[in-house]
Amino acid sequence: MKVSVILPTFNEAENILKLIEQIKIQLSARIDQEIIVVDDNSPDQTFRLVQTAFQGDSSIVPVLRQTDRGLANSIRAGIEKASGDQIIVMDTDLTHDPTDIPKLLHVGQIYDLVSASRFCPGGNMQDTQHYLASMVYNWFIRLVIRTQVQDNLGGYFTISRSKLNKLPLDKIFFGYGDYFFRLLHFAQRNKMTVVEIPSIYRMRHLGSSKSNFSKLLFSYTGALVKFKMNIARINP
């Protein structure tokens, strides 16, 4: 089995090299692997840093995007670039713990989509304020679209590439973190097995967050309402 890890980046020069090294440790030399760094033309030269640091390492695939930028679009570009049988997607600010990768891959041998969850039993976040706000908003998401998943915005998951490519990617991968609740919905609608494993999301220590909670709340709510309306039209 070959594993493709997709890392969407924007201004993560302070974190990306450390993250890649940690991922390589977790995957180990026994696993055929590629790490695809999809950079949205970061002003801090994240792309050039990766390109220079891993020159000659064919398992590291830096991709530079200069148009149609955004988190979900970057993940989609990584999916299209991936050659692995199993895909892992994770954030690049070191909030997603690479030590969860072996567990994701192990459970991924049984289930179609495995999500590293903050809100299933055993999951948590080191940022308590963010944890509580996200938990409340996840309750709202579950109420609106009737999902059985605890963490609908985590974005740290694994899925087989063949199963993923059966989903309507154009209807999923746009916007920001809202792509994840659309992915979960379409996976369940296509009778895929979805399971969550507990994960503790870490604090960002270097670099600045691109997430403004108030703006994201407004953006996610608009995306959620629009998605709910689309679901209602399809399933009256």
Legacy VTK file of the C-alpha trace (Angstrom):
# vtk DataFile Version 3.0
C-alpha trace
ASCII
DATASET POLYDATA
POINTS 236 float
0.000 0.000 0.000
1.207 3.482 -0.870
0.171 6.419 1.350
-0.222 9.994 0.094
-0.261 12.706 2.780
-1.726 16.008 1.577
-0.551 19.156 3.363
-2.241 22.420 2.271
-0.076 25.384 3.265
-0.183 29.154 3.437
2.553 30.939 5.379
3.692 27.869 7.327
7.463 28.277 6.865
7.950 28.036 10.640
6.138 24.702 10.921
6.294 22.778 7.660
9.776 21.228 7.854
9.220 19.998 11.408
5.828 18.586 10.415
7.213 16.720 7.410
9.961 15.146 9.497
7.418 14.054 12.117
5.185 12.537 9.432
8.103 10.626 7.924
8.878 9.152 11.351
5.290 7.968 11.779
5.062 6.458 8.315
8.466 4.761 8.658
10.667 3.600 5.809
8.612 0.410 5.455
5.633 2.276 3.984
5.687 3.451 0.372
4.855 7.127 0.801
4.585 10.565 -0.713
4.031 13.845 1.103
2.359 16.423 -1.127
2.786 20.013 0.054
0.234 22.174 -1.752
1.186 25.802 -1.195
-1.004 28.798 -2.034
1.935 30.979 -3.109
2.839 31.898 0.472
4.583 35.273 0.912
6.843 33.637 3.535
8.257 31.318 0.834
6.913 28.075 2.304
7.049 26.440 -1.129
10.683 27.397 -1.790
11.691 26.252 1.687
10.222 22.787 1.128
11.609 22.601 -2.381
15.117 23.432 -1.181
15.113 21.379 2.019
13.962 18.174 0.323
15.669 18.540 -3.016
16.459 15.068 -4.256
13.845 13.401 -2.025
11.263 12.053 -4.458
8.828 11.269 -1.629
8.289 15.007 -1.007
6.173 16.619 -3.725
5.893 20.434 -3.481
3.052 21.968 -5.516
2.739 25.728 -6.060
-0.712 27.197 -6.701
-0.974 30.804 -7.869
-4.640 30.932 -8.882
-7.973 29.747 -7.453
-6.420 29.574 -4.004
-8.060 28.432 -0.775
-7.917 25.511 1.640
-10.453 23.201 -0.001
-9.134 23.936 -3.497
-5.611 23.119 -2.323
-6.756 19.799 -0.892
-8.499 19.009 -4.186
-5.273 19.794 -6.060
-3.411 17.435 -3.734
-5.950 14.682 -4.355
-5.512 15.071 -8.094
-1.736 14.896 -7.685
-1.789 11.896 -5.345
-0.721 8.455 -6.526
-1.184 6.600 -3.223
-3.800 3.970 -2.476
-4.614 5.667 0.836
-4.890 9.420 1.330
-4.344 11.358 4.548
-5.282 15.036 4.850
-4.122 17.155 7.778
-3.493 20.774 8.759
0.023 22.138 8.636
0.148 24.320 11.759
1.028 21.324 13.991
-2.407 21.283 15.627
-3.025 17.856 14.073
-0.777 15.366 15.827
1.256 13.176 13.415
1.377 10.400 16.032
-2.264 9.702 15.116
-1.230 8.609 11.610
-0.553 4.926 12.434
-3.958 4.672 14.129
-5.695 6.296 11.170
-4.058 3.880 8.744
-4.748 0.861 10.933
-8.465 1.639 11.319
-8.560 2.684 7.659
-7.975 -0.944 6.697
-11.511 -1.662 7.960
-13.489 1.559 7.448
-13.786 3.695 4.317
-13.272 7.071 5.997
-11.551 7.527 9.360
-11.607 10.928 11.067
-9.352 12.026 13.922
-11.984 13.605 16.129
-11.873 16.156 18.939
-15.332 15.313 20.196
-15.671 11.535 20.294
-14.773 9.922 23.660
-11.075 10.468 24.347
-10.740 13.421 21.976
-9.939 16.959 23.079
-8.142 20.222 22.266
-5.367 21.919 24.194
-7.042 25.265 23.400
-9.984 25.038 25.818
-11.816 28.130 24.560
-11.590 26.970 20.955
-12.667 23.472 22.015
-15.851 24.684 23.712
-16.806 27.026 20.869
-16.175 24.332 18.248
-18.127 21.747 20.238
-21.188 24.003 20.431
-20.979 24.779 16.726
-20.675 21.084 15.900
-23.916 20.477 17.800
-25.483 23.093 15.539
-24.138 21.373 12.404
-25.456 18.014 13.579
-28.871 19.538 14.226
-29.079 21.197 10.804
-27.874 18.386 8.517
-28.642 15.431 10.789
-25.146 14.014 10.725
-24.214 11.263 13.171
-20.572 12.382 13.203
-19.284 14.182 16.312
-16.593 16.339 14.647
-17.803 17.812 11.368
-15.020 20.366 10.876
-11.886 18.503 12.025
-10.316 17.961 8.617
-7.824 15.334 9.795
-8.767 12.082 8.096
-7.834 9.195 5.876
-9.753 7.629 2.988
-8.844 5.329 0.123
-8.191 7.233 -3.097
-10.457 4.910 -5.088
-13.382 5.525 -2.724
-12.768 9.269 -2.618
-12.769 9.540 -6.405
-16.265 8.028 -6.476
-17.619 11.063 -4.642
-18.767 14.305 -6.364
-15.575 16.260 -5.679
-16.906 19.443 -7.324
-19.722 19.526 -4.763
-17.339 19.038 -1.841
-14.035 20.814 -2.295
-14.641 24.543 -2.247
-14.616 27.152 0.491
-12.608 26.636 3.657
-13.097 24.034 6.410
-16.765 23.640 5.478
-15.655 21.165 2.795
-15.383 18.564 5.569
-19.056 18.371 6.527
-19.893 18.066 2.821
-17.354 15.251 2.472
-18.885 13.413 5.429
-22.391 13.846 4.062
-21.588 12.496 0.615
-19.521 9.645 2.047
-22.459 8.514 4.183
-24.930 9.054 1.335
-22.786 6.770 -0.827
-22.993 4.054 1.836
-19.362 4.412 2.904
-18.439 3.385 6.415
-17.336 6.358 8.517
-15.738 6.135 11.950
-14.049 8.564 14.343
-10.999 7.903 16.475
-10.066 10.183 19.384
-7.448 12.839 18.791
-6.099 15.702 20.890
-5.610 18.802 18.767
-2.548 20.740 19.847
-1.894 24.448 20.285
-0.221 26.359 17.481
3.166 27.510 18.804
4.743 29.126 15.738
3.319 31.347 13.028
-0.026 33.114 13.084
-3.425 31.542 12.613
-5.294 32.272 9.388
-8.595 31.584 11.137
-10.758 34.392 12.504
-13.444 32.632 14.512
-16.145 35.265 13.969
-15.568 35.352 10.217
-15.436 31.565 10.031
-18.666 31.303 12.033
-20.409 33.576 9.548
-18.874 31.799 6.537
-19.606 28.288 7.821
-23.182 29.177 8.738
-23.833 30.518 5.244
-22.287 27.404 3.687
-24.282 25.163 6.021
-27.624 26.814 5.263
-26.956 26.700 1.525
-25.973 23.047 1.762
-29.097 22.225 3.773
-31.246 23.893 1.118
-29.529 21.883 -1.620
-30.115 18.667 0.315
-33.784 19.571 0.741
-34.189 20.144 -3.003
-32.597 16.773 -3.787
-34.512 14.921 -1.065
-37.859 16.731 -0.687
LINES 1 237
236 0 1 2 3 4 5 6 7 8 9 10 11 12 13 14 15 16 17 18 19 20 21 22 23 24 25 26 27 28 29 30 31 32 33 34 35 36 37 38 39 40 41 42 43 44 45 46 47 48 49 50 51 52 53 54 55 56 57 58 59 60 61 62 63 64 65 66 67 68 69 70 71 72 73 74 75 76 77 78 79 80 81 82 83 84 85 86 87 88 89 90 91 92 93 94 95 96 97 98 99 100 101 102 103 104 105 106 107 108 109 110 111 112 113 114 115 116 117 118 119 120 121 122 123 124 125 126 127 128 129 130 131 132 133 134 135 136 137 138 139 140 141 142 143 144 145 146 147 148 149 150 151 152 153 154 155 156 157 158 159 160 161 162 163 164 165 166 167 168 169 170 171 172 173 174 175 176 177 178 179 180 181 182 183 184 185 186 187 188 189 190 191 192 193 194 195 196 197 198 199 200 201 202 203 204 205 206 207 208 209 210 211 212 213 214 215 216 217 218 219 220 221 222 223 224 225 226 227 228 229 230 231 232 233 234 235
